Amino acid sequence: MVRFEVLLFRDGGRSPVDKFIEKCSATQQSKILRQLAYLYEFGLTSANPCLRKLSGTNLWELRILGRDNIRLVCVQRTNTIVVLDVFFKKGKKTPKNDLETALYREKRLDI
């Protein structure tokens, strides 16, 4: 079975994704880590019902539903998945600035 390497985007210093996760509650951190484990196990496939492709991009949105509404934006390069951005989603659409951040970070990947 193929396993995927899951990385958090890093631009020089600490990962902004890691900083976000550290600020979350223990319950939220647990939910995020569980979803990251699913990425490691299955990758960006329809086997994970919490994933959806963001139209017109190479990006995928991993949805943590419920009252938390956390979103992780990811991209896959061969057997490596990079989490580019993470945020609390408040509306129906992915916020434009978060999408732009993820697209900018995708261009800066060294993979």
Backbone as CSV, one residue per row, in Angstrom:
resi,resn,N_x,N_y,N_z,CA_x,CA_y,CA_z,C_x,C_y,C_z
1,MET,0.839,-1.183,0.000,0.000,0.000,0.000,0.882,1.243,0.000
2,VAL,0.535,2.190,-0.843,1.291,3.435,-0.951,0.928,4.349,0.214
3,ARG,1.930,4.870,0.865,1.738,5.871,1.920,2.198,7.212,1.363
4,PHE,1.613,8.256,1.818,1.946,9.580,1.339,2.689,10.356,2.417
5,GLU,3.663,11.114,2.006,4.339,12.011,2.931,3.466,13.261,3.042
6,VAL,3.161,13.683,4.255,2.330,14.868,4.477,3.202,15.934,5.128
7,LEU,3.332,17.073,4.445,4.156,18.175,4.935,3.294,19.409,5.160
8,LEU,3.696,20.232,6.106,3.061,21.529,6.325,3.907,22.572,5.620
9,PHE,3.273,23.457,4.869,4.015,24.485,4.126,4.923,25.258,5.066
10,ARG,6.129,25.466,4.610,7.131,26.196,5.390,7.848,27.148,4.427
11,ASP,7.929,28.387,4.821,8.629,29.385,4.018,9.734,29.974,4.876
12,GLY,10.856,29.291,4.874,11.954,29.736,5.720,11.804,29.244,7.138
13,GLY,11.224,30.044,8.007,11.095,29.723,9.437,10.020,28.705,9.726
14,ARG,9.221,29.002,10.740,8.149,28.084,11.155,6.996,28.077,10.183
15,SER,6.289,26.997,10.189,5.136,26.830,9.312,3.944,27.639,9.834
16,PRO,3.311,28.459,8.976,2.107,29.178,9.401,0.955,28.212,9.700
17,VAL,0.959,27.059,9.044,-0.062,26.039,9.306,0.136,25.481,10.711
18,ASP,1.382,25.197,11.062,1.698,24.690,12.397,1.308,25.703,13.476
19,LYS,1.556,26.966,13.226,1.181,28.016,14.186,-0.327,28.036,14.408
20,PHE,-1.101,27.905,13.319,-2.558,27.883,13.424,-3.010,26.709,14.276
21,ILE,-2.446,25.535,14.006,-2.836,24.325,14.731,-2.536,24.460,16.218
22,GLU,-1.395,25.048,16.561,-1.026,25.235,17.964,-2.022,26.127,18.707
23,LYS,-2.636,27.079,18.009,-3.590,27.998,18.645,-4.972,27.375,18.823
24,CYS,-5.220,26.250,18.177,-6.526,25.588,18.272,-6.669,24.868,19.609
25,SER,-7.908,24.569,19.956,-8.177,23.811,21.181,-7.688,22.372,20.992
26,ALA,-7.598,21.637,22.086,-7.146,20.243,22.024,-8.076,19.403,21.146
27,THR,-9.369,19.652,21.217,-10.340,18.917,20.396,-10.126,19.222,18.916
28,GLN,-9.948,20.484,18.596,-9.708,20.871,17.205,-8.399,20.280,16.694
29,GLN,-7.355,20.322,17.522,-6.070,19.735,17.127,-6.223,18.248,16.838
30,SER,-6.987,17.568,17.659,-7.223,16.141,17.468,-7.906,15.869,16.129
31,LYS,-8.912,16.673,15.795,-9.617,16.515,14.524,-8.681,16.767,13.341
32,ILE,-7.853,17.795,13.445,-6.906,18.118,12.368,-5.907,16.980,12.200
33,LEU,-5.346,16.493,13.298,-4.356,15.415,13.219,-4.961,14.134,12.659
34,ARG,-6.209,13.867,12.978,-6.882,12.684,12.425,-7.007,12.815,10.906
35,GLN,-7.367,13.997,10.439,-7.478,14.203,8.991,-6.112,14.127,8.303
36,LEU,-5.076,14.618,8.967,-3.727,14.500,8.408,-3.314,13.033,8.318
37,ALA,-3.721,12.226,9.280,-3.448,10.782,9.243,-4.160,10.134,8.057
38,TYR,-5.392,10.576,7.768,-6.111,10.061,6.603,-5.387,10.436,5.309
39,LEU,-4.843,11.652,5.258,-4.066,12.046,4.078,-2.861,11.139,3.908
40,TYR,-2.182,10.852,5.005,-1.023,9.961,4.980,-1.413,8.587,4.452
41,GLU,-2.548,8.103,4.885,-3.003,6.759,4.534,-3.538,6.668,3.105
42,PHE,-4.395,7.617,2.715,-5.133,7.494,1.458,-4.772,8.521,0.397
43,GLY,-4.106,9.604,0.779,-3.802,10.651,-0.187,-5.020,11.505,-0.492
44,LEU,-4.948,12.210,-1.592,-6.050,13.080,-2.008,-6.944,12.300,-2.968
45,THR,-7.782,11.453,-2.411,-8.674,10.625,-3.218,-10.091,10.719,-2.688
46,SER,-10.993,10.190,-3.470,-12.394,10.189,-3.054,-12.661,9.206,-1.919
47,ALA,-11.639,8.435,-1.509,-11.796,7.543,-0.353,-12.062,8.340,0.917
48,ASN,-11.666,9.602,0.912,-11.919,10.482,2.051,-13.075,11.408,1.689
49,PRO,-14.252,11.211,2.274,-15.416,12.028,1.912,-15.311,13.484,2.358
50,CYS,-14.316,13.810,3.157,-14.147,15.194,3.618,-13.326,16.035,2.648
51,LEU,-12.898,15.443,1.538,-12.095,16.156,0.548,-12.956,16.646,-0.602
52,ARG,-12.613,17.821,-1.113,-13.220,18.274,-2.363,-12.196,19.067,-3.151
53,LYS,-12.242,18.917,-4.459,-11.328,19.621,-5.360,-11.819,21.046,-5.506
54,LEU,-10.898,22.001,-5.434,-11.258,23.402,-5.656,-11.200,23.660,-7.160
55,SER,-12.319,23.973,-7.744,-12.427,24.075,-9.201,-11.460,25.103,-9.774
56,GLY,-10.881,24.738,-10.914,-9.970,25.628,-11.623,-8.566,25.685,-11.047
57,THR,-8.251,24.821,-10.083,-6.920,24.817,-9.457,-6.443,23.378,-9.285
58,ASN,-5.218,23.232,-8.818,-4.678,21.923,-8.435,-4.914,21.643,-6.958
59,LEU,-5.644,22.526,-6.297,-5.799,22.476,-4.848,-6.998,21.632,-4.427
60,TRP,-6.869,21.063,-3.239,-7.943,20.294,-2.601,-8.247,20.932,-1.261
61,GLU,-9.515,20.923,-0.889,-9.939,21.444,0.403,-10.356,20.271,1.275
62,LEU,-9.695,20.131,2.405,-10.032,19.104,3.388,-10.929,19.755,4.420
63,ARG,-12.144,19.243,4.543,-13.164,19.877,5.381,-13.290,19.159,6.719
64,ILE,-13.180,19.919,7.785,-13.471,19.421,9.126,-14.778,20.102,9.501
65,LEU,-15.840,19.317,9.464,-17.186,19.865,9.595,-17.616,19.958,11.052
66,GLY,-18.833,20.393,11.258,-19.345,20.565,12.608,-19.249,22.014,13.013
67,ARG,-19.216,22.250,14.305,-19.192,23.650,14.733,-17.822,24.290,14.531
68,ASP,-16.780,23.471,14.267,-15.441,24.022,14.053,-15.281,24.628,12.664
69,ASN,-15.748,23.940,11.628,-15.630,24.392,10.244,-14.202,24.820,9.890
70,ILE,-13.268,23.921,10.092,-11.867,24.171,9.763,-11.615,23.630,8.366
71,ARG,-10.826,24.355,7.588,-10.471,23.912,6.248,-8.958,23.898,6.109
72,LEU,-8.458,22.827,5.489,-7.045,22.718,5.142,-6.977,22.672,3.628
73,VAL,-6.148,23.508,3.039,-5.986,23.528,1.588,-4.671,22.830,1.272
74,CYS,-4.752,21.805,0.393,-3.619,20.938,0.114,-3.354,20.841,-1.380
75,VAL,-2.157,20.405,-1.700,-1.782,20.088,-3.068,-0.911,18.837,-3.029
76,GLN,-0.968,18.042,-4.081,-0.180,16.811,-4.117,0.883,16.900,-5.204
77,ARG,2.078,16.481,-4.848,3.202,16.351,-5.776,3.715,14.927,-5.629
78,THR,3.483,14.097,-6.624,3.799,12.656,-6.586,3.246,12.054,-5.298
79,ASN,4.102,11.521,-4.424,3.635,10.904,-3.177,3.767,11.838,-1.977
80,THR,3.821,13.131,-2.234,3.917,14.126,-1.165,2.705,15.047,-1.217
81,ILE,2.086,15.237,-0.075,0.969,16.168,0.044,1.430,17.306,0.937
82,VAL,1.220,18.534,0.463,1.616,19.712,1.227,0.357,20.465,1.634
83,VAL,0.227,20.708,2.940,-0.870,21.530,3.452,-0.400,22.980,3.339
84,LEU,-1.055,23.722,2.454,-0.631,25.085,2.147,-1.231,26.130,3.070
85,ASP,-2.473,25.912,3.490,-3.159,26.909,4.313,-4.210,26.211,5.169
86,VAL,-4.552,26.813,6.271,-5.600,26.306,7.148,-6.331,27.522,7.717
87,PHE,-7.653,27.412,7.829,-8.439,28.544,8.304,-9.796,28.064,8.787
88,PHE,-10.480,28.936,9.522,-11.860,28.691,9.921,-12.749,29.240,8.812
89,LYS,-13.633,28.408,8.304,-14.531,28.840,7.239,-15.840,29.305,7.861
90,LYS,-16.248,30.520,7.507,-17.445,31.103,8.111,-18.609,31.189,7.134
91,GLY,-18.322,31.246,5.838,-19.381,31.369,4.835,-19.455,30.139,3.951
92,LYS,-20.228,30.256,2.883,-20.399,29.123,1.975,-19.213,28.956,1.034
93,LYS,-18.592,30.042,0.620,-17.479,29.973,-0.325,-16.146,30.056,0.410
94,THR,-15.127,29.463,-0.223,-13.771,29.595,0.312,-13.370,31.063,0.188
95,PRO,-12.945,31.696,1.286,-12.571,33.119,1.226,-11.479,33.371,0.185
96,LYS,-11.660,34.426,-0.577,-10.749,34.743,-1.677,-9.306,34.906,-1.197
97,ASN,-9.112,35.580,-0.065,-7.737,35.802,0.409,-7.065,34.488,0.823
98,ASP,-7.831,33.535,1.369,-7.246,32.239,1.724,-6.899,31.436,0.475
99,LEU,-7.734,31.515,-0.551,-7.445,30.840,-1.811,-6.201,31.443,-2.466
100,GLU,-6.111,32.770,-2.452,-4.935,33.439,-3.023,-3.666,33.088,-2.256
101,THR,-3.766,32.992,-0.933,-2.617,32.592,-0.117,-2.153,31.203,-0.500
102,ALA,-3.080,30.268,-0.636,-2.731,28.891,-0.997,-2.104,28.828,-2.387
103,LEU,-2.653,29.567,-3.347,-2.100,29.573,-4.703,-0.692,30.170,-4.721
104,TYR,-0.495,31.234,-3.950,0.835,31.846,-3.852,1.832,30.860,-3.252
105,ARG,1.431,30.180,-2.200,2.323,29.214,-1.554,2.606,28.026,-2.468
106,GLU,1.611,27.626,-3.255,1.833,26.521,-4.202,2.948,26.860,-5.181
107,LYS,2.967,28.096,-5.662,4.012,28.535,-6.604,5.398,28.529,-5.974
108,ARG,5.460,28.681,-4.646,6.744,28.776,-3.939,7.283,27.419,-3.488
109,LEU,6.568,26.337,-3.769,6.995,25.011,-3.322,8.313,24.619,-3.970
110,ASP,9.147,23.949,-3.183,10.452,23.485,-3.671,10.438,21.991,-3.967
111,ILE,9.264,21.430,-4.163,9.171,19.970,-4.373,9.184,19.680,-5.850
